[in-house]
Amino acid sequence: MPVFRMAPAVADAFPGTLIALVTATGLRGRGPWPHTDAAVRELERRLAAGTWRPAGEDDPRIGAWHTAYRSFGTNPRRIRPSVDALGRRLAKKGTLPRINPAVDSYNVVSVRHGLPAGAFDLDHVTGDVDIRHADGTESFTPLGEPGTTEHPGPGEIVYADATGVLTRHWNHRDAHRTRVTESSGRVAFLLETVRADHDGGLLTAAAQELRDLLAPHAGHTAVQYLGPGRPEAAA
């Protein structure tokens, strides 16, 4: 199983970072996931009733990510953190996209709590995964665009394995190679904050909520945490 590592330069630049690593093995991604379906429907119902809205860029949870993006040269109003983009889509359309049960699970937890989330199919990860600044030589193929190759700019924060980049702009978009499908059996899910002093408890609750959605459909689940004080965790 790969080790996830936070580079010292990232830890120094973002000392409030806390990342929940939720792993699921023996995942059964086909068939009904009634608890996930109910969670998605309930969030959409609350939005329609006006009793809840997704966090926007004026919310400190999202604003902190905008500040982080600007610090490494990304315009967050053009290239948005994943939770910001997902929340805006939900607010506009009134529904969350339905991809597959595992992806729907982390999407609903992400937008409910205002925390970026992503996931990697570990069977398509090569070696360990580093959270680090790009040097400009790496390649990235965006999710849903298998014929496209991009090159992250120097200084951009990425997740990267021995083959290439797994996410651009920290958590803006995942790679096509490690996308989670209904056939994925070993998956690492990530939830993130750069305000651990304010949102550490929220992150912990969100990670447990995601684990509860995954557990009925997996052989084993686990939660670990990465941050400047503990920069490594094995998936």
Biotite code that builds the C-alpha atoms (Angstrom):
import biotite.structure as struc

atoms = struc.array([
    struc.Atom([0.000, 0.000, 0.000], chain_id="A", res_id=1, res_name="MET", atom_name="CA", element="C"),
    struc.Atom([1.378, 3.455, -0.820], chain_id="A", res_id=2, res_name="PRO", atom_name="CA", element="C"),
    struc.Atom([2.598, 5.955, 1.725], chain_id="A", res_id=3, res_name="VAL", atom_name="CA", element="C"),
    struc.Atom([1.135, 9.467, 1.513], chain_id="A", res_id=4, res_name="PHE", atom_name="CA", element="C"),
    struc.Atom([3.722, 12.142, 2.378], chain_id="A", res_id=5, res_name="ARG", atom_name="CA", element="C"),
    struc.Atom([3.490, 15.871, 2.900], chain_id="A", res_id=6, res_name="MET", atom_name="CA", element="C"),
    struc.Atom([6.648, 17.627, 1.722], chain_id="A", res_id=7, res_name="ALA", atom_name="CA", element="C"),
    struc.Atom([8.379, 19.836, 4.322], chain_id="A", res_id=8, res_name="PRO", atom_name="CA", element="C"),
    struc.Atom([7.957, 22.894, 2.091], chain_id="A", res_id=9, res_name="ALA", atom_name="CA", element="C"),
    struc.Atom([4.180, 22.379, 1.996], chain_id="A", res_id=10, res_name="VAL", atom_name="CA", element="C"),
    struc.Atom([4.030, 21.826, 5.763], chain_id="A", res_id=11, res_name="ALA", atom_name="CA", element="C"),
    struc.Atom([6.027, 25.020, 6.332], chain_id="A", res_id=12, res_name="ASP", atom_name="CA", element="C"),
    struc.Atom([3.897, 27.075, 3.945], chain_id="A", res_id=13, res_name="ALA", atom_name="CA", element="C"),
    struc.Atom([0.573, 25.736, 5.300], chain_id="A", res_id=14, res_name="PHE", atom_name="CA", element="C"),
    struc.Atom([1.072, 24.893, 8.998], chain_id="A", res_id=15, res_name="PRO", atom_name="CA", element="C"),
    struc.Atom([-2.686, 24.602, 9.540], chain_id="A", res_id=16, res_name="GLY", atom_name="CA", element="C"),
    struc.Atom([-3.081, 21.717, 7.112], chain_id="A", res_id=17, res_name="THR", atom_name="CA", element="C"),
    struc.Atom([-4.881, 18.586, 8.234], chain_id="A", res_id=18, res_name="LEU", atom_name="CA", element="C"),
    struc.Atom([-5.774, 15.799, 5.802], chain_id="A", res_id=19, res_name="ILE", atom_name="CA", element="C"),
    struc.Atom([-7.985, 12.835, 6.608], chain_id="A", res_id=20, res_name="ALA", atom_name="CA", element="C"),
    struc.Atom([-6.991, 9.716, 4.682], chain_id="A", res_id=21, res_name="LEU", atom_name="CA", element="C"),
    struc.Atom([-9.968, 7.328, 4.591], chain_id="A", res_id=22, res_name="VAL", atom_name="CA", element="C"),
    struc.Atom([-9.079, 4.001, 3.008], chain_id="A", res_id=23, res_name="THR", atom_name="CA", element="C"),
    struc.Atom([-11.434, 1.263, 1.860], chain_id="A", res_id=24, res_name="ALA", atom_name="CA", element="C"),
    struc.Atom([-10.373, -2.168, 0.665], chain_id="A", res_id=25, res_name="THR", atom_name="CA", element="C"),
    struc.Atom([-12.586, -4.906, -0.701], chain_id="A", res_id=26, res_name="GLY", atom_name="CA", element="C"),
    struc.Atom([-14.868, -2.126, -1.923], chain_id="A", res_id=27, res_name="LEU", atom_name="CA", element="C"),
    struc.Atom([-18.038, -3.247, -3.684], chain_id="A", res_id=28, res_name="ARG", atom_name="CA", element="C"),
    struc.Atom([-18.972, -0.342, -5.912], chain_id="A", res_id=29, res_name="GLY", atom_name="CA", element="C"),
    struc.Atom([-21.873, -1.895, -7.760], chain_id="A", res_id=30, res_name="ARG", atom_name="CA", element="C"),
    struc.Atom([-25.437, -2.268, -6.594], chain_id="A", res_id=31, res_name="GLY", atom_name="CA", element="C"),
    struc.Atom([-27.457, 0.010, -4.327], chain_id="A", res_id=32, res_name="PRO", atom_name="CA", element="C"),
    struc.Atom([-25.902, 2.114, -1.570], chain_id="A", res_id=33, res_name="TRP", atom_name="CA", element="C"),
    struc.Atom([-29.094, 3.185, 0.249], chain_id="A", res_id=34, res_name="PRO", atom_name="CA", element="C"),
    struc.Atom([-27.392, 5.295, 2.938], chain_id="A", res_id=35, res_name="HIS", atom_name="CA", element="C"),
    struc.Atom([-25.506, 7.319, 0.342], chain_id="A", res_id=36, res_name="THR", atom_name="CA", element="C"),
    struc.Atom([-28.639, 7.752, -1.755], chain_id="A", res_id=37, res_name="ASP", atom_name="CA", element="C"),
    struc.Atom([-30.548, 8.953, 1.321], chain_id="A", res_id=38, res_name="ALA", atom_name="CA", element="C"),
    struc.Atom([-27.779, 11.394, 2.282], chain_id="A", res_id=39, res_name="ALA", atom_name="CA", element="C"),
    struc.Atom([-27.755, 12.931, -1.199], chain_id="A", res_id=40, res_name="VAL", atom_name="CA", element="C"),
    struc.Atom([-31.551, 13.217, -1.341], chain_id="A", res_id=41, res_name="ARG", atom_name="CA", element="C"),
    struc.Atom([-31.690, 14.782, 2.118], chain_id="A", res_id=42, res_name="GLU", atom_name="CA", element="C"),
    struc.Atom([-29.120, 17.430, 1.235], chain_id="A", res_id=43, res_name="LEU", atom_name="CA", element="C"),
    struc.Atom([-30.992, 18.273, -1.965], chain_id="A", res_id=44, res_name="GLU", atom_name="CA", element="C"),
    struc.Atom([-34.264, 18.447, -0.004], chain_id="A", res_id=45, res_name="ARG", atom_name="CA", element="C"),
    struc.Atom([-32.766, 20.860, 2.521], chain_id="A", res_id=46, res_name="ARG", atom_name="CA", element="C"),
    struc.Atom([-31.412, 23.035, -0.274], chain_id="A", res_id=47, res_name="LEU", atom_name="CA", element="C"),
    struc.Atom([-34.814, 23.148, -1.987], chain_id="A", res_id=48, res_name="ALA", atom_name="CA", element="C"),
    struc.Atom([-36.501, 24.004, 1.330], chain_id="A", res_id=49, res_name="ALA", atom_name="CA", element="C"),
    struc.Atom([-34.060, 26.845, 1.986], chain_id="A", res_id=50, res_name="GLY", atom_name="CA", element="C"),
    struc.Atom([-32.828, 25.392, 5.287], chain_id="A", res_id=51, res_name="THR", atom_name="CA", element="C"),
    struc.Atom([-29.263, 24.835, 4.056], chain_id="A", res_id=52, res_name="TRP", atom_name="CA", element="C"),
    struc.Atom([-26.937, 26.203, 1.407], chain_id="A", res_id=53, res_name="ARG", atom_name="CA", element="C"),
    struc.Atom([-23.448, 25.115, 0.359], chain_id="A", res_id=54, res_name="PRO", atom_name="CA", element="C"),
    struc.Atom([-20.562, 27.207, 1.646], chain_id="A", res_id=55, res_name="ALA", atom_name="CA", element="C"),
    struc.Atom([-19.516, 29.985, -0.733], chain_id="A", res_id=56, res_name="GLY", atom_name="CA", element="C"),
    struc.Atom([-16.291, 31.904, -1.090], chain_id="A", res_id=57, res_name="GLU", atom_name="CA", element="C"),
    struc.Atom([-17.340, 34.289, 1.712], chain_id="A", res_id=58, res_name="ASP", atom_name="CA", element="C"),
    struc.Atom([-17.289, 31.333, 4.118], chain_id="A", res_id=59, res_name="ASP", atom_name="CA", element="C"),
    struc.Atom([-13.955, 31.059, 5.999], chain_id="A", res_id=60, res_name="PRO", atom_name="CA", element="C"),
    struc.Atom([-13.645, 27.380, 5.067], chain_id="A", res_id=61, res_name="ARG", atom_name="CA", element="C"),
    struc.Atom([-13.671, 28.268, 1.365], chain_id="A", res_id=62, res_name="ILE", atom_name="CA", element="C"),
    struc.Atom([-11.922, 31.601, 1.759], chain_id="A", res_id=63, res_name="GLY", atom_name="CA", element="C"),
    struc.Atom([-8.907, 29.894, 3.312], chain_id="A", res_id=64, res_name="ALA", atom_name="CA", element="C"),
    struc.Atom([-8.528, 27.757, 0.200], chain_id="A", res_id=65, res_name="TRP", atom_name="CA", element="C"),
    struc.Atom([-8.807, 30.814, -2.037], chain_id="A", res_id=66, res_name="HIS", atom_name="CA", element="C"),
    struc.Atom([-5.945, 32.368, -0.068], chain_id="A", res_id=67, res_name="THR", atom_name="CA", element="C"),
    struc.Atom([-3.914, 29.170, -0.357], chain_id="A", res_id=68, res_name="ALA", atom_name="CA", element="C"),
    struc.Atom([-4.478, 28.972, -4.118], chain_id="A", res_id=69, res_name="TYR", atom_name="CA", element="C"),
    struc.Atom([-3.364, 32.573, -4.613], chain_id="A", res_id=70, res_name="ARG", atom_name="CA", element="C"),
    struc.Atom([-0.205, 31.884, -2.632], chain_id="A", res_id=71, res_name="SER", atom_name="CA", element="C"),
    struc.Atom([0.974, 29.344, -5.216], chain_id="A", res_id=72, res_name="PHE", atom_name="CA", element="C"),
    struc.Atom([-0.120, 31.390, -8.213], chain_id="A", res_id=73, res_name="GLY", atom_name="CA", element="C"),
    struc.Atom([-3.591, 30.002, -8.994], chain_id="A", res_id=74, res_name="THR", atom_name="CA", element="C"),
    struc.Atom([-6.578, 32.306, -9.454], chain_id="A", res_id=75, res_name="ASN", atom_name="CA", element="C"),
    struc.Atom([-9.300, 30.592, -7.351], chain_id="A", res_id=76, res_name="PRO", atom_name="CA", element="C"),
    struc.Atom([-12.130, 32.340, -9.142], chain_id="A", res_id=77, res_name="ARG", atom_name="CA", element="C"),
    struc.Atom([-11.008, 30.860, -12.443], chain_id="A", res_id=78, res_name="ARG", atom_name="CA", element="C"),
    struc.Atom([-9.728, 27.523, -11.138], chain_id="A", res_id=79, res_name="ILE", atom_name="CA", element="C"),
    struc.Atom([-11.771, 26.773, -8.037], chain_id="A", res_id=80, res_name="ARG", atom_name="CA", element="C"),
    struc.Atom([-11.117, 24.414, -5.134], chain_id="A", res_id=81, res_name="PRO", atom_name="CA", element="C"),
    struc.Atom([-13.169, 21.270, -5.675], chain_id="A", res_id=82, res_name="SER", atom_name="CA", element="C"),
    struc.Atom([-15.652, 21.913, -2.868], chain_id="A", res_id=83, res_name="VAL", atom_name="CA", element="C"),
    struc.Atom([-16.219, 25.477, -4.076], chain_id="A", res_id=84, res_name="ASP", atom_name="CA", element="C"),
    struc.Atom([-16.952, 24.302, -7.624], chain_id="A", res_id=85, res_name="ALA", atom_name="CA", element="C"),
    struc.Atom([-19.188, 21.481, -6.415], chain_id="A", res_id=86, res_name="LEU", atom_name="CA", element="C"),
    struc.Atom([-21.125, 23.754, -4.066], chain_id="A", res_id=87, res_name="GLY", atom_name="CA", element="C"),
    struc.Atom([-21.700, 26.331, -6.807], chain_id="A", res_id=88, res_name="ARG", atom_name="CA", element="C"),
    struc.Atom([-22.963, 23.613, -9.140], chain_id="A", res_id=89, res_name="ARG", atom_name="CA", element="C"),
    struc.Atom([-25.310, 22.275, -6.476], chain_id="A", res_id=90, res_name="LEU", atom_name="CA", element="C"),
    struc.Atom([-26.657, 25.744, -5.682], chain_id="A", res_id=91, res_name="ALA", atom_name="CA", element="C"),
    struc.Atom([-27.337, 26.389, -9.377], chain_id="A", res_id=92, res_name="LYS", atom_name="CA", element="C"),
    struc.Atom([-28.821, 23.039, -10.400], chain_id="A", res_id=93, res_name="LYS", atom_name="CA", element="C"),
    struc.Atom([-30.361, 21.922, -7.122], chain_id="A", res_id=94, res_name="GLY", atom_name="CA", element="C"),
    struc.Atom([-28.882, 18.434, -7.458], chain_id="A", res_id=95, res_name="THR", atom_name="CA", element="C"),
    struc.Atom([-25.545, 16.752, -6.959], chain_id="A", res_id=96, res_name="LEU", atom_name="CA", element="C"),
    struc.Atom([-24.041, 14.889, -9.918], chain_id="A", res_id=97, res_name="PRO", atom_name="CA", element="C"),
    struc.Atom([-24.493, 11.132, -9.665], chain_id="A", res_id=98, res_name="ARG", atom_name="CA", element="C"),
    struc.Atom([-21.250, 9.413, -10.709], chain_id="A", res_id=99, res_name="ILE", atom_name="CA", element="C"),
    struc.Atom([-21.092, 6.108, -8.835], chain_id="A", res_id=100, res_name="ASN", atom_name="CA", element="C"),
    struc.Atom([-21.815, 5.246, -5.192], chain_id="A", res_id=101, res_name="PRO", atom_name="CA", element="C"),
    struc.Atom([-18.252, 5.699, -3.894], chain_id="A", res_id=102, res_name="ALA", atom_name="CA", element="C"),
    struc.Atom([-17.797, 9.077, -5.592], chain_id="A", res_id=103, res_name="VAL", atom_name="CA", element="C"),
    struc.Atom([-21.296, 10.186, -4.595], chain_id="A", res_id=104, res_name="ASP", atom_name="CA", element="C"),
    struc.Atom([-20.387, 9.344, -0.982], chain_id="A", res_id=105, res_name="SER", atom_name="CA", element="C"),
    struc.Atom([-17.383, 11.628, -0.796], chain_id="A", res_id=106, res_name="TYR", atom_name="CA", element="C"),
    struc.Atom([-19.135, 14.349, -2.791], chain_id="A", res_id=107, res_name="ASN", atom_name="CA", element="C"),
    struc.Atom([-22.053, 14.560, -0.370], chain_id="A", res_id=108, res_name="VAL", atom_name="CA", element="C"),
    struc.Atom([-19.737, 14.600, 2.660], chain_id="A", res_id=109, res_name="VAL", atom_name="CA", element="C"),
    struc.Atom([-17.521, 17.229, 1.027], chain_id="A", res_id=110, res_name="SER", atom_name="CA", element="C"),
    struc.Atom([-20.273, 19.688, 0.180], chain_id="A", res_id=111, res_name="VAL", atom_name="CA", element="C"),
    struc.Atom([-22.185, 19.127, 3.420], chain_id="A", res_id=112, res_name="ARG", atom_name="CA", element="C"),
    struc.Atom([-19.143, 20.067, 5.501], chain_id="A", res_id=113, res_name="HIS", atom_name="CA", element="C"),
    struc.Atom([-17.497, 22.586, 3.163], chain_id="A", res_id=114, res_name="GLY", atom_name="CA", element="C"),
    struc.Atom([-14.268, 20.568, 2.897], chain_id="A", res_id=115, res_name="LEU", atom_name="CA", element="C"),
    struc.Atom([-12.438, 19.605, -0.321], chain_id="A", res_id=116, res_name="PRO", atom_name="CA", element="C"),
    struc.Atom([-12.441, 15.884, -1.056], chain_id="A", res_id=117, res_name="ALA", atom_name="CA", element="C"),
    struc.Atom([-10.984, 13.540, -3.631], chain_id="A", res_id=118, res_name="GLY", atom_name="CA", element="C"),
    struc.Atom([-10.109, 9.903, -4.132], chain_id="A", res_id=119, res_name="ALA", atom_name="CA", element="C"),
    struc.Atom([-7.606, 7.646, -5.866], chain_id="A", res_id=120, res_name="PHE", atom_name="CA", element="C"),
    struc.Atom([-7.999, 4.079, -7.098], chain_id="A", res_id=121, res_name="ASP", atom_name="CA", element="C"),
    struc.Atom([-4.942, 2.568, -5.405], chain_id="A", res_id=122, res_name="LEU", atom_name="CA", element="C"),
    struc.Atom([-4.628, -0.162, -8.021], chain_id="A", res_id=123, res_name="ASP", atom_name="CA", element="C"),
    struc.Atom([-3.604, 2.580, -10.459], chain_id="A", res_id=124, res_name="HIS", atom_name="CA", element="C"),
    struc.Atom([-1.235, 4.466, -8.151], chain_id="A", res_id=125, res_name="VAL", atom_name="CA", element="C"),
    struc.Atom([2.473, 3.901, -8.789], chain_id="A", res_id=126, res_name="THR", atom_name="CA", element="C"),
    struc.Atom([4.606, 3.873, -5.654], chain_id="A", res_id=127, res_name="GLY", atom_name="CA", element="C"),
    struc.Atom([4.101, 6.441, -2.921], chain_id="A", res_id=128, res_name="ASP", atom_name="CA", element="C"),
    struc.Atom([2.147, 9.697, -3.127], chain_id="A", res_id=129, res_name="VAL", atom_name="CA", element="C"),
    struc.Atom([3.736, 13.055, -2.317], chain_id="A", res_id=130, res_name="ASP", atom_name="CA", element="C"),
    struc.Atom([1.945, 16.323, -1.616], chain_id="A", res_id=131, res_name="ILE", atom_name="CA", element="C"),
    struc.Atom([4.483, 18.802, -2.909], chain_id="A", res_id=132, res_name="ARG", atom_name="CA", element="C"),
    struc.Atom([5.224, 21.763, -5.126], chain_id="A", res_id=133, res_name="HIS", atom_name="CA", element="C"),
    struc.Atom([5.430, 20.940, -8.834], chain_id="A", res_id=134, res_name="ALA", atom_name="CA", element="C"),
    struc.Atom([8.736, 21.582, -10.591], chain_id="A", res_id=135, res_name="ASP", atom_name="CA", element="C"),
    struc.Atom([7.169, 22.146, -14.016], chain_id="A", res_id=136, res_name="GLY", atom_name="CA", element="C"),
    struc.Atom([8.325, 18.904, -15.638], chain_id="A", res_id=137, res_name="THR", atom_name="CA", element="C"),
    struc.Atom([5.418, 16.693, -14.526], chain_id="A", res_id=138, res_name="GLU", atom_name="CA", element="C"),
    struc.Atom([2.510, 15.556, -16.683], chain_id="A", res_id=139, res_name="SER", atom_name="CA", element="C"),
    struc.Atom([-1.174, 15.378, -15.821], chain_id="A", res_id=140, res_name="PHE", atom_name="CA", element="C"),
    struc.Atom([-4.178, 13.947, -17.654], chain_id="A", res_id=141, res_name="THR", atom_name="CA", element="C"),
    struc.Atom([-7.436, 15.461, -16.342], chain_id="A", res_id=142, res_name="PRO", atom_name="CA", element="C"),
    struc.Atom([-10.355, 13.335, -15.240], chain_id="A", res_id=143, res_name="LEU", atom_name="CA", element="C"),
    struc.Atom([-12.627, 12.648, -18.199], chain_id="A", res_id=144, res_name="GLY", atom_name="CA", element="C"),
    struc.Atom([-10.032, 13.809, -20.758], chain_id="A", res_id=145, res_name="GLU", atom_name="CA", element="C"),
    struc.Atom([-7.847, 10.766, -21.471], chain_id="A", res_id=146, res_name="PRO", atom_name="CA", element="C"),
    struc.Atom([-6.385, 12.366, -24.594], chain_id="A", res_id=147, res_name="GLY", atom_name="CA", element="C"),
    struc.Atom([-5.226, 15.550, -22.840], chain_id="A", res_id=148, res_name="THR", atom_name="CA", element="C"),
    struc.Atom([-1.819, 16.174, -21.283], chain_id="A", res_id=149, res_name="THR", atom_name="CA", element="C"),
    struc.Atom([-1.158, 19.191, -19.069], chain_id="A", res_id=150, res_name="GLU", atom_name="CA", element="C"),
    struc.Atom([1.953, 20.354, -17.242], chain_id="A", res_id=151, res_name="HIS", atom_name="CA", element="C"),
    struc.Atom([1.464, 21.942, -13.830], chain_id="A", res_id=152, res_name="PRO", atom_name="CA", element="C"),
    struc.Atom([3.348, 25.185, -13.362], chain_id="A", res_id=153, res_name="GLY", atom_name="CA", element="C"),
    struc.Atom([6.383, 25.340, -11.087], chain_id="A", res_id=154, res_name="PRO", atom_name="CA", element="C"),
    struc.Atom([5.319, 25.962, -7.504], chain_id="A", res_id=155, res_name="GLY", atom_name="CA", element="C"),
    struc.Atom([1.768, 24.665, -7.947], chain_id="A", res_id=156, res_name="GLU", atom_name="CA", element="C"),
    struc.Atom([0.856, 22.213, -5.180], chain_id="A", res_id=157, res_name="ILE", atom_name="CA", element="C"),
    struc.Atom([0.053, 18.751, -6.469], chain_id="A", res_id=158, res_name="VAL", atom_name="CA", element="C"),
    struc.Atom([-0.426, 15.178, -5.360], chain_id="A", res_id=159, res_name="TYR", atom_name="CA", element="C"),
    struc.Atom([2.029, 13.089, -7.384], chain_id="A", res_id=160, res_name="ALA", atom_name="CA", element="C"),
    struc.Atom([3.166, 9.483, -7.588], chain_id="A", res_id=161, res_name="ASP", atom_name="CA", element="C"),
    struc.Atom([6.093, 7.934, -9.469], chain_id="A", res_id=162, res_name="ALA", atom_name="CA", element="C"),
    struc.Atom([4.237, 8.152, -12.801], chain_id="A", res_id=163, res_name="THR", atom_name="CA", element="C"),
    struc.Atom([2.796, 11.651, -12.725], chain_id="A", res_id=164, res_name="GLY", atom_name="CA", element="C"),
    struc.Atom([0.453, 14.137, -11.130], chain_id="A", res_id=165, res_name="VAL", atom_name="CA", element="C"),
    struc.Atom([-2.731, 12.873, -9.472], chain_id="A", res_id=166, res_name="LEU", atom_name="CA", element="C"),
    struc.Atom([-4.322, 16.250, -8.680], chain_id="A", res_id=167, res_name="THR", atom_name="CA", element="C"),
    struc.Atom([-3.693, 19.779, -9.924], chain_id="A", res_id=168, res_name="ARG", atom_name="CA", element="C"),
    struc.Atom([-3.904, 22.961, -7.858], chain_id="A", res_id=169, res_name="HIS", atom_name="CA", element="C"),
    struc.Atom([-3.871, 20.851, -4.666], chain_id="A", res_id=170, res_name="TRP", atom_name="CA", element="C"),
    struc.Atom([-7.505, 19.731, -4.944], chain_id="A", res_id=171, res_name="ASN", atom_name="CA", element="C"),
    struc.Atom([-9.008, 21.387, -8.005], chain_id="A", res_id=172, res_name="HIS", atom_name="CA", element="C"),
    struc.Atom([-9.170, 18.301, -10.232], chain_id="A", res_id=173, res_name="ARG", atom_name="CA", element="C"),
    struc.Atom([-8.191, 14.637, -10.079], chain_id="A", res_id=174, res_name="ASP", atom_name="CA", element="C"),
    struc.Atom([-6.356, 12.640, -12.724], chain_id="A", res_id=175, res_name="ALA", atom_name="CA", element="C"),
    struc.Atom([-8.040, 10.299, -15.180], chain_id="A", res_id=176, res_name="HIS", atom_name="CA", element="C"),
    struc.Atom([-5.608, 7.451, -14.471], chain_id="A", res_id=177, res_name="ARG", atom_name="CA", element="C"),
    struc.Atom([-6.571, 7.049, -10.802], chain_id="A", res_id=178, res_name="THR", atom_name="CA", element="C"),
    struc.Atom([-10.286, 7.851, -11.139], chain_id="A", res_id=179, res_name="ARG", atom_name="CA", element="C"),
    struc.Atom([-12.674, 5.872, -8.946], chain_id="A", res_id=180, res_name="VAL", atom_name="CA", element="C"),
    struc.Atom([-15.131, 3.676, -10.831], chain_id="A", res_id=181, res_name="THR", atom_name="CA", element="C"),
    struc.Atom([-17.683, 1.042, -9.839], chain_id="A", res_id=182, res_name="GLU", atom_name="CA", element="C"),
    struc.Atom([-14.917, -1.547, -10.314], chain_id="A", res_id=183, res_name="SER", atom_name="CA", element="C"),
    struc.Atom([-12.443, 0.099, -7.918], chain_id="A", res_id=184, res_name="SER", atom_name="CA", element="C"),
    struc.Atom([-11.668, -2.255, -5.040], chain_id="A", res_id=185, res_name="GLY", atom_name="CA", element="C"),
    struc.Atom([-8.939, -0.351, -3.146], chain_id="A", res_id=186, res_name="ARG", atom_name="CA", element="C"),
    struc.Atom([-9.524, 3.374, -2.742], chain_id="A", res_id=187, res_name="VAL", atom_name="CA", element="C"),
    struc.Atom([-7.947, 6.200, -0.760], chain_id="A", res_id=188, res_name="ALA", atom_name="CA", element="C"),
    struc.Atom([-10.364, 9.052, -0.036], chain_id="A", res_id=189, res_name="PHE", atom_name="CA", element="C"),
    struc.Atom([-9.079, 12.425, 1.169], chain_id="A", res_id=190, res_name="LEU", atom_name="CA", element="C"),
    struc.Atom([-10.720, 15.282, 3.051], chain_id="A", res_id=191, res_name="LEU", atom_name="CA", element="C"),
    struc.Atom([-8.720, 18.453, 3.648], chain_id="A", res_id=192, res_name="GLU", atom_name="CA", element="C"),
    struc.Atom([-8.523, 21.709, 5.569], chain_id="A", res_id=193, res_name="THR", atom_name="CA", element="C"),
    struc.Atom([-5.848, 24.381, 5.872], chain_id="A", res_id=194, res_name="VAL", atom_name="CA", element="C"),
    struc.Atom([-7.495, 25.653, 9.094], chain_id="A", res_id=195, res_name="ARG", atom_name="CA", element="C"),
    struc.Atom([-6.997, 22.750, 11.485], chain_id="A", res_id=196, res_name="ALA", atom_name="CA", element="C"),
    struc.Atom([-7.239, 25.046, 14.491], chain_id="A", res_id=197, res_name="ASP", atom_name="CA", element="C"),
    struc.Atom([-10.784, 26.014, 13.436], chain_id="A", res_id=198, res_name="HIS", atom_name="CA", element="C"),
    struc.Atom([-11.968, 23.009, 11.429], chain_id="A", res_id=199, res_name="ASP", atom_name="CA", element="C"),
    struc.Atom([-10.097, 20.020, 12.840], chain_id="A", res_id=200, res_name="GLY", atom_name="CA", element="C"),
    struc.Atom([-13.183, 18.749, 14.632], chain_id="A", res_id=201, res_name="GLY", atom_name="CA", element="C"),
    struc.Atom([-15.284, 19.251, 11.505], chain_id="A", res_id=202, res_name="LEU", atom_name="CA", element="C"),
    struc.Atom([-12.769, 17.267, 9.473], chain_id="A", res_id=203, res_name="LEU", atom_name="CA", element="C"),
    struc.Atom([-12.808, 14.435, 12.006], chain_id="A", res_id=204, res_name="THR", atom_name="CA", element="C"),
    struc.Atom([-16.601, 14.297, 11.924], chain_id="A", res_id=205, res_name="ALA", atom_name="CA", element="C"),
    struc.Atom([-16.643, 14.358, 8.118], chain_id="A", res_id=206, res_name="ALA", atom_name="CA", element="C"),
    struc.Atom([-14.102, 11.540, 7.912], chain_id="A", res_id=207, res_name="ALA", atom_name="CA", element="C"),
    struc.Atom([-16.182, 9.390, 10.234], chain_id="A", res_id=208, res_name="GLN", atom_name="CA", element="C"),
    struc.Atom([-19.322, 10.160, 8.236], chain_id="A", res_id=209, res_name="GLU", atom_name="CA", element="C"),
    struc.Atom([-17.590, 9.092, 5.036], chain_id="A", res_id=210, res_name="LEU", atom_name="CA", element="C"),
    struc.Atom([-16.284, 5.943, 6.683], chain_id="A", res_id=211, res_name="ARG", atom_name="CA", element="C"),
    struc.Atom([-19.815, 5.091, 7.853], chain_id="A", res_id=212, res_name="ASP", atom_name="CA", element="C"),
    struc.Atom([-21.102, 5.399, 4.268], chain_id="A", res_id=213, res_name="LEU", atom_name="CA", element="C"),
    struc.Atom([-18.307, 3.199, 2.913], chain_id="A", res_id=214, res_name="LEU", atom_name="CA", element="C"),
    struc.Atom([-18.176, 0.515, 5.614], chain_id="A", res_id=215, res_name="ALA", atom_name="CA", element="C"),
    struc.Atom([-21.287, -1.506, 4.597], chain_id="A", res_id=216, res_name="PRO", atom_name="CA", element="C"),
    struc.Atom([-19.770, -1.915, 1.120], chain_id="A", res_id=217, res_name="HIS", atom_name="CA", element="C"),
    struc.Atom([-16.132, -2.650, 2.005], chain_id="A", res_id=218, res_name="ALA", atom_name="CA", element="C"),
    struc.Atom([-14.158, -5.451, 3.562], chain_id="A", res_id=219, res_name="GLY", atom_name="CA", element="C"),
    struc.Atom([-12.121, -3.004, 5.651], chain_id="A", res_id=220, res_name="HIS", atom_name="CA", element="C"),
    struc.Atom([-12.043, 0.756, 6.266], chain_id="A", res_id=221, res_name="THR", atom_name="CA", element="C"),
    struc.Atom([-9.623, 2.940, 8.217], chain_id="A", res_id=222, res_name="ALA", atom_name="CA", element="C"),
    struc.Atom([-8.988, 6.630, 8.921], chain_id="A", res_id=223, res_name="VAL", atom_name="CA", element="C"),
    struc.Atom([-5.585, 8.260, 9.376], chain_id="A", res_id=224, res_name="GLN", atom_name="CA", element="C"),
    struc.Atom([-4.486, 11.884, 9.472], chain_id="A", res_id=225, res_name="TYR", atom_name="CA", element="C"),
    struc.Atom([-1.613, 13.793, 7.893], chain_id="A", res_id=226, res_name="LEU", atom_name="CA", element="C"),
    struc.Atom([-0.345, 17.218, 8.832], chain_id="A", res_id=227, res_name="GLY", atom_name="CA", element="C"),
    struc.Atom([2.867, 19.083, 9.583], chain_id="A", res_id=228, res_name="PRO", atom_name="CA", element="C"),
    struc.Atom([3.198, 17.191, 12.857], chain_id="A", res_id=229, res_name="GLY", atom_name="CA", element="C"),
    struc.Atom([2.664, 13.812, 11.199], chain_id="A", res_id=230, res_name="ARG", atom_name="CA", element="C"),
    struc.Atom([3.643, 14.160, 7.548], chain_id="A", res_id=231, res_name="PRO", atom_name="CA", element="C"),
    struc.Atom([3.319, 10.481, 6.541], chain_id="A", res_id=232, res_name="GLU", atom_name="CA", element="C"),
    struc.Atom([0.557, 7.879, 6.601], chain_id="A", res_id=233, res_name="ALA", atom_name="CA", element="C"),
    struc.Atom([0.259, 4.528, 4.865], chain_id="A", res_id=234, res_name="ALA", atom_name="CA", element="C"),
    struc.Atom([-2.916, 3.960, 2.869], chain_id="A", res_id=235, res_name="ALA", atom_name="CA", element="C"),
])
